[in-house]
Every structure is written in C-alpha cells, then in structure tokens.
Amino acid sequence: MRIVIFLAALLTLACGILQQQQLGVLRKASTICLECIGIG
C-alpha cells in the first residue's frame, strides 16, 4: 500500500513539473508562510 501511495505521489509530482507549475506552487507556499508569521 505504501508503494502505491509513493508511486502516485511521484506521478503527480512529475506531472506538475512537466506542466511548469513548480514556480506557481512555490509562490503560493511562500505567500501562505508569510501570512502565517504576520508579514504578508
């Protein structure tokens, strides 16, 4: 079961990278992080 979940995670990660979405995800993550600590 763990292997299936791991392979599904790798597949979705690869799909996101192929669609050039890593910068958008990083931007959203940093915005959320800055909001959590009260800067953004």
Beta strands, then each sheet from edge to edge (+ up, - down):
end
